Amino acid sequence: MNEPVLFEARDDGIAVITLNRPETRNCLTAEIRKGLYAAWERFEQDPDLRVAILTGMGEKAFCAGGDLKEMVETGMRVPPRDLIPVPYDTVELSKPTIAAVNGAAFAGGWLIAQACDLCVASTTATFAITEVKVGRSSPWASPLIHMIPQRIMMEILLTGKPVTAQRAYEIGLVNRLAEPAALLETALELAGEILAGAPLSVRAARETVMISTEMGRSAALRAARHASEFCYNSDDAQEGPRAFGEKRSPQWRGH
């Protein structure tokens, strides 16, 4: 339990990854970054794990962001491209991820929560992009324009002021809210709903969302059709309709 990042591989196909330095508000120190890189790699390489939940230890902070002390000591200017393990960016992942935000998600903490596919937040959580407060910048926030309206994004970045979990839910940054004690349970329920789907269908669905985000309408349609062919041609694509006709639960095989 003393590791900087905890990894739980559950029997139901869910991995729970926990930032485990509450005394430093789970900020992205070198040991946290190293542990997080290893955890994401373990999740991706394990064929029995299909969904990952990322959360933080303690009630105060999910992740308070980058290690400002390290930035001062190293004279860091432009951060190295691979400094922070960011899902689907500096970390190659092909499976769904859920951020379970238990407290403050500031700066780099917002970044890693934003990068996950889905977000469940405690009602006591707060979100902020605080770079203007410390003379830094947040180029990583550019994908936010696909999640929240422009004027709201502008205010968040220009002021650096925190928004509550309720406000984050209202603007579409958060999928579900939960009381603090029920946060992980709520995230696990959401993961379970994903697990109920056929693995190849889930993968194709995720690719369709990302393709649609990054391309124009016609190009996205063509790319999404291509991304779905493997799913359509799988054994599971026959098992699903067969199970429906036989009024039983499908037995997914992932191929």
C-alpha beads as a LAMMPS data file, in Angstrom:
LAMMPS data file: protein, C-alpha beads

255 atoms
254 bonds

1 atom types
1 bond types

-500.0 500.0 xlo xhi
-500.0 500.0 ylo yhi
-500.0 500.0 zlo zhi

Masses

1 110.0

Atoms # bond

1 1 1 0.000 0.000 0.000
2 1 1 3.032 2.279 0.136
3 1 1 3.541 2.320 -3.634
4 1 1 3.041 5.750 -5.267
5 1 1 0.484 4.249 -7.666
6 1 1 -1.690 1.296 -6.664
7 1 1 -2.983 -1.192 -9.220
8 1 1 -5.911 -3.521 -8.592
9 1 1 -6.747 -6.058 -11.299
10 1 1 -10.277 -7.161 -10.492
11 1 1 -11.760 -10.485 -11.568
12 1 1 -14.572 -8.690 -13.422
13 1 1 -12.204 -7.167 -15.996
14 1 1 -11.845 -3.760 -14.332
15 1 1 -8.515 -2.253 -13.322
16 1 1 -8.527 0.334 -10.527
17 1 1 -5.500 2.632 -10.621
18 1 1 -5.018 4.862 -7.574
19 1 1 -2.639 7.786 -7.132
20 1 1 -1.335 7.114 -3.633
21 1 1 0.344 10.211 -2.284
22 1 1 -2.473 12.070 -0.477
23 1 1 0.031 13.894 1.724
24 1 1 1.218 15.769 -1.378
25 1 1 -2.279 15.973 -2.872
26 1 1 -1.309 13.252 -5.356
27 1 1 0.642 15.763 -7.427
28 1 1 2.539 14.478 -10.450
29 1 1 5.954 13.925 -8.923
30 1 1 8.541 11.816 -10.715
31 1 1 7.567 8.710 -8.709
32 1 1 3.861 9.196 -9.443
33 1 1 4.565 9.697 -13.154
34 1 1 6.740 6.571 -13.305
35 1 1 4.134 4.512 -11.469
36 1 1 1.334 5.796 -13.662
37 1 1 3.216 4.951 -16.860
38 1 1 3.717 1.415 -15.562
39 1 1 0.065 1.079 -14.520
40 1 1 -1.305 2.148 -17.897
41 1 1 1.083 -0.248 -19.631
42 1 1 -0.009 -3.112 -17.386
43 1 1 -3.666 -2.355 -18.091
44 1 1 -3.178 -2.216 -21.852
45 1 1 -1.170 -5.432 -22.025
46 1 1 -3.514 -7.554 -19.887
47 1 1 -6.156 -9.120 -22.175
48 1 1 -8.403 -9.871 -19.189
49 1 1 -8.724 -6.191 -18.273
50 1 1 -11.215 -4.217 -20.367
51 1 1 -11.907 -0.972 -18.468
52 1 1 -9.691 1.107 -16.175
53 1 1 -10.737 3.493 -13.418
54 1 1 -8.258 6.189 -12.370
55 1 1 -8.742 7.770 -8.944
56 1 1 -6.811 9.351 -6.100
57 1 1 -6.235 8.363 -2.485
58 1 1 -7.835 10.538 0.165
59 1 1 -10.722 12.976 0.127
60 1 1 -8.938 16.258 -0.597
61 1 1 -7.323 15.746 -3.981
62 1 1 -7.606 13.608 -7.072
63 1 1 -4.405 15.217 -8.345
64 1 1 -3.197 18.741 -7.634
65 1 1 -1.209 18.923 -10.889
66 1 1 2.454 19.092 -11.711
67 1 1 5.253 19.204 -9.161
68 1 1 5.955 22.956 -8.947
69 1 1 8.945 22.327 -6.679
70 1 1 10.502 20.158 -9.382
71 1 1 9.841 22.831 -11.998
72 1 1 11.703 25.412 -9.900
73 1 1 14.613 23.120 -9.069
74 1 1 15.112 22.040 -12.691
75 1 1 14.357 25.422 -14.244
76 1 1 11.798 23.678 -16.422
77 1 1 10.604 25.728 -19.362
78 1 1 8.636 23.856 -22.039
79 1 1 7.740 20.506 -20.436
80 1 1 9.100 17.427 -22.240
81 1 1 6.477 15.904 -24.503
82 1 1 6.395 12.682 -22.483
83 1 1 6.620 14.249 -19.031
84 1 1 3.111 13.226 -17.960
85 1 1 1.482 9.866 -18.757
86 1 1 -1.648 11.056 -20.580
87 1 1 -4.100 8.370 -21.755
88 1 1 -4.377 8.122 -25.566
89 1 1 -1.661 10.763 -25.958
90 1 1 1.711 9.980 -24.403
91 1 1 0.296 6.586 -23.414
92 1 1 -1.067 4.292 -26.117
93 1 1 -4.344 2.761 -24.999
94 1 1 -7.084 0.943 -26.900
95 1 1 -9.529 0.373 -24.029
96 1 1 -11.993 2.654 -22.222
97 1 1 -10.958 4.629 -19.151
98 1 1 -12.943 6.363 -16.419
99 1 1 -11.675 9.121 -14.141
100 1 1 -13.163 8.863 -10.638
101 1 1 -12.396 12.341 -9.318
102 1 1 -12.437 12.271 -5.516
103 1 1 -11.225 15.810 -4.799
104 1 1 -9.334 18.663 -6.412
105 1 1 -8.353 18.055 -10.046
106 1 1 -6.155 21.050 -10.795
107 1 1 -3.851 21.736 -13.761
108 1 1 -2.186 18.393 -14.582
109 1 1 -4.877 16.729 -12.497
110 1 1 -7.514 18.230 -14.772
111 1 1 -5.386 17.073 -17.712
112 1 1 -5.401 13.387 -16.789
113 1 1 -9.087 13.481 -15.849
114 1 1 -9.887 15.204 -19.142
115 1 1 -7.919 12.597 -21.081
116 1 1 -9.981 9.696 -19.742
117 1 1 -13.004 8.704 -21.820
118 1 1 -15.535 9.232 -19.031
119 1 1 -15.606 11.043 -15.715
120 1 1 -17.414 10.366 -12.445
121 1 1 -16.946 13.008 -9.759
122 1 1 -17.541 13.253 -6.055
123 1 1 -19.941 16.027 -5.129
124 1 1 -17.047 17.574 -3.195
125 1 1 -14.633 17.534 -6.153
126 1 1 -13.376 20.710 -7.793
127 1 1 -11.788 21.306 -11.179
128 1 1 -9.413 24.071 -12.260
129 1 1 -6.900 24.925 -14.958
130 1 1 -4.641 27.074 -12.806
131 1 1 -1.716 27.716 -15.131
132 1 1 -2.385 31.476 -15.382
133 1 1 -1.915 31.650 -11.607
134 1 1 1.681 30.367 -11.801
135 1 1 2.871 31.773 -15.126
136 1 1 2.609 28.501 -16.999
137 1 1 0.455 27.488 -19.970
138 1 1 -2.081 24.783 -20.792
139 1 1 -1.858 23.785 -24.475
140 1 1 -3.152 20.361 -23.471
141 1 1 -6.541 21.958 -22.774
142 1 1 -7.250 22.521 -26.473
143 1 1 -9.403 19.351 -26.825
144 1 1 -11.792 20.856 -24.266
145 1 1 -13.476 22.742 -27.093
146 1 1 -15.022 19.405 -28.117
147 1 1 -16.409 18.904 -24.608
148 1 1 -17.637 22.284 -23.364
149 1 1 -18.809 25.584 -24.940
150 1 1 -16.222 28.149 -26.043
151 1 1 -17.140 30.932 -23.632
152 1 1 -17.078 28.584 -20.655
153 1 1 -13.705 27.228 -21.727
154 1 1 -12.446 30.785 -22.146
155 1 1 -13.466 31.753 -18.617
156 1 1 -11.949 28.624 -17.074
157 1 1 -8.576 29.130 -18.767
158 1 1 -8.392 32.921 -18.420
159 1 1 -9.332 33.108 -14.742
160 1 1 -7.897 29.873 -13.377
161 1 1 -10.788 29.772 -10.918
162 1 1 -12.087 26.372 -9.783
163 1 1 -15.483 25.045 -10.788
164 1 1 -17.535 22.776 -8.574
165 1 1 -18.411 19.196 -9.452
166 1 1 -22.018 20.277 -9.960
167 1 1 -20.950 22.964 -12.434
168 1 1 -18.638 20.500 -14.198
169 1 1 -21.591 18.146 -14.550
170 1 1 -23.822 20.927 -15.896
171 1 1 -21.363 21.908 -18.635
172 1 1 -20.771 18.306 -19.722
173 1 1 -17.304 17.718 -18.319
174 1 1 -18.575 15.102 -15.844
175 1 1 -20.825 12.138 -16.699
176 1 1 -22.079 11.260 -13.233
177 1 1 -21.983 12.720 -9.726
178 1 1 -21.733 10.663 -6.554
179 1 1 -21.558 11.262 -2.849
180 1 1 -17.939 10.850 -1.665
181 1 1 -18.500 7.442 -0.086
182 1 1 -20.187 6.133 -3.234
183 1 1 -17.679 7.477 -5.788
184 1 1 -15.819 4.258 -6.562
185 1 1 -19.031 2.246 -6.505
186 1 1 -20.554 4.629 -9.050
187 1 1 -17.475 4.378 -11.269
188 1 1 -17.568 0.593 -11.011
189 1 1 -21.250 0.602 -12.005
190 1 1 -20.428 2.669 -15.085
191 1 1 -17.534 0.330 -15.932
192 1 1 -19.887 -2.630 -15.523
193 1 1 -22.307 -1.127 -18.017
194 1 1 -19.444 -0.930 -20.515
195 1 1 -18.383 -4.503 -19.762
196 1 1 -21.888 -5.718 -20.612
197 1 1 -21.222 -4.837 -24.248
198 1 1 -19.275 -6.936 -26.724
199 1 1 -15.552 -6.070 -26.454
200 1 1 -15.084 -5.412 -30.174
201 1 1 -18.286 -3.362 -30.300
202 1 1 -17.082 -1.244 -27.390
203 1 1 -13.747 -0.690 -29.094
204 1 1 -15.425 0.283 -32.369
205 1 1 -17.795 2.595 -30.494
206 1 1 -14.907 4.369 -28.795
207 1 1 -13.086 4.770 -32.094
208 1 1 -16.256 6.155 -33.673
209 1 1 -16.519 8.847 -30.997
210 1 1 -12.889 9.883 -31.402
211 1 1 -13.070 9.825 -35.197
212 1 1 -16.203 11.970 -35.082
213 1 1 -14.445 14.434 -32.774
214 1 1 -11.423 14.824 -35.013
215 1 1 -12.908 14.749 -38.528
216 1 1 -15.560 16.411 -40.617
217 1 1 -18.875 14.647 -41.187
218 1 1 -18.142 12.836 -44.464
219 1 1 -14.613 11.803 -43.530
220 1 1 -15.814 10.586 -40.130
221 1 1 -18.508 8.441 -41.709
222 1 1 -15.984 6.751 -43.995
223 1 1 -13.450 6.234 -41.232
224 1 1 -16.056 4.925 -38.784
225 1 1 -17.324 2.385 -41.308
226 1 1 -13.777 1.136 -41.757
227 1 1 -13.206 1.002 -37.983
228 1 1 -16.364 -1.096 -37.561
229 1 1 -15.585 -3.801 -40.129
230 1 1 -13.570 -5.962 -37.723
231 1 1 -16.464 -5.867 -35.267
232 1 1 -19.071 -6.747 -37.906
233 1 1 -16.977 -9.697 -39.097
234 1 1 -16.406 -11.124 -35.615
235 1 1 -17.960 -14.196 -34.018
236 1 1 -19.523 -11.912 -31.412
237 1 1 -21.502 -10.166 -34.155
238 1 1 -23.263 -13.488 -34.728
239 1 1 -23.505 -14.397 -31.051
240 1 1 -25.324 -11.183 -30.116
241 1 1 -28.341 -11.614 -32.430
242 1 1 -28.384 -15.374 -31.718
243 1 1 -28.539 -14.783 -27.962
244 1 1 -31.267 -12.188 -28.428
245 1 1 -33.341 -14.649 -30.439
246 1 1 -32.809 -17.373 -27.850
247 1 1 -33.671 -14.982 -25.001
248 1 1 -30.408 -15.509 -23.135
249 1 1 -27.393 -13.415 -22.182
250 1 1 -24.696 -13.341 -24.874
251 1 1 -21.355 -15.020 -24.230
252 1 1 -18.800 -12.582 -25.590
253 1 1 -15.486 -13.997 -26.782
254 1 1 -13.855 -10.820 -28.059
255 1 1 -13.234 -12.162 -31.549

Bonds

1 1 1 2
2 1 2 3
3 1 3 4
4 1 4 5
5 1 5 6
6 1 6 7
7 1 7 8
8 1 8 9
9 1 9 10
10 1 10 11
11 1 11 12
12 1 12 13
13 1 13 14
14 1 14 15
15 1 15 16
16 1 16 17
17 1 17 18
18 1 18 19
19 1 19 20
20 1 20 21
21 1 21 22
22 1 22 23
23 1 23 24
24 1 24 25
25 1 25 26
26 1 26 27
27 1 27 28
28 1 28 29
29 1 29 30
30 1 30 31
31 1 31 32
32 1 32 33
33 1 33 34
34 1 34 35
35 1 35 36
36 1 36 37
37 1 37 38
38 1 38 39
39 1 39 40
40 1 40 41
41 1 41 42
42 1 42 43
43 1 43 44
44 1 44 45
45 1 45 46
46 1 46 47
47 1 47 48
48 1 48 49
49 1 49 50
50 1 50 51
51 1 51 52
52 1 52 53
53 1 53 54
54 1 54 55
55 1 55 56
56 1 56 57
57 1 57 58
58 1 58 59
59 1 59 60
60 1 60 61
61 1 61 62
62 1 62 63
63 1 63 64
64 1 64 65
65 1 65 66
66 1 66 67
67 1 67 68
68 1 68 69
69 1 69 70
70 1 70 71
71 1 71 72
72 1 72 73
73 1 73 74
74 1 74 75
75 1 75 76
76 1 76 77
77 1 77 78
78 1 78 79
79 1 79 80
80 1 80 81
81 1 81 82
82 1 82 83
83 1 83 84
84 1 84 85
85 1 85 86
86 1 86 87
87 1 87 88
88 1 88 89
89 1 89 90
90 1 90 91
91 1 91 92
92 1 92 93
93 1 93 94
94 1 94 95
95 1 95 96
96 1 96 97
97 1 97 98
98 1 98 99
99 1 99 100
100 1 100 101
101 1 101 102
102 1 102 103
103 1 103 104
104 1 104 105
105 1 105 106
106 1 106 107
107 1 107 108
108 1 108 109
109 1 109 110
110 1 110 111
111 1 111 112
112 1 112 113
113 1 113 114
114 1 114 115
115 1 115 116
116 1 116 117
117 1 117 118
118 1 118 119
119 1 119 120
120 1 120 121
121 1 121 122
122 1 122 123
123 1 123 124
124 1 124 125
125 1 125 126
126 1 126 127
127 1 127 128
128 1 128 129
129 1 129 130
130 1 130 131
131 1 131 132
132 1 132 133
133 1 133 134
134 1 134 135
135 1 135 136
136 1 136 137
137 1 137 138
138 1 138 139
139 1 139 140
140 1 140 141
141 1 141 142
142 1 142 143
143 1 143 144
144 1 144 145
145 1 145 146
146 1 146 147
147 1 147 148
148 1 148 149
149 1 149 150
150 1 150 151
151 1 151 152
152 1 152 153
153 1 153 154
154 1 154 155
155 1 155 156
156 1 156 157
157 1 157 158
158 1 158 159
159 1 159 160
160 1 160 161
161 1 161 162
162 1 162 163
163 1 163 164
164 1 164 165
165 1 165 166
166 1 166 167
167 1 167 168
168 1 168 169
169 1 169 170
170 1 170 171
171 1 171 172
172 1 172 173
173 1 173 174
174 1 174 175
175 1 175 176
176 1 176 177
177 1 177 178
178 1 178 179
179 1 179 180
180 1 180 181
181 1 181 182
182 1 182 183
183 1 183 184
184 1 184 185
185 1 185 186
186 1 186 187
187 1 187 188
188 1 188 189
189 1 189 190
190 1 190 191
191 1 191 192
192 1 192 193
193 1 193 194
194 1 194 195
195 1 195 196
196 1 196 197
197 1 197 198
198 1 198 199
199 1 199 200
200 1 200 201
201 1 201 202
202 1 202 203
203 1 203 204
204 1 204 205
205 1 205 206
206 1 206 207
207 1 207 208
208 1 208 209
209 1 209 210
210 1 210 211
211 1 211 212
212 1 212 213
213 1 213 214
214 1 214 215
215 1 215 216
216 1 216 217
217 1 217 218
218 1 218 219
219 1 219 220
220 1 220 221
221 1 221 222
222 1 222 223
223 1 223 224
224 1 224 225
225 1 225 226
226 1 226 227
227 1 227 228
228 1 228 229
229 1 229 230
230 1 230 231
231 1 231 232
232 1 232 233
233 1 233 234
234 1 234 235
235 1 235 236
236 1 236 237
237 1 237 238
238 1 238 239
239 1 239 240
240 1 240 241
241 1 241 242
242 1 242 243
243 1 243 244
244 1 244 245
245 1 245 246
246 1 246 247
247 1 247 248
248 1 248 249
249 1 249 250
250 1 250 251
251 1 251 252
252 1 252 253
253 1 253 254
254 1 254 255
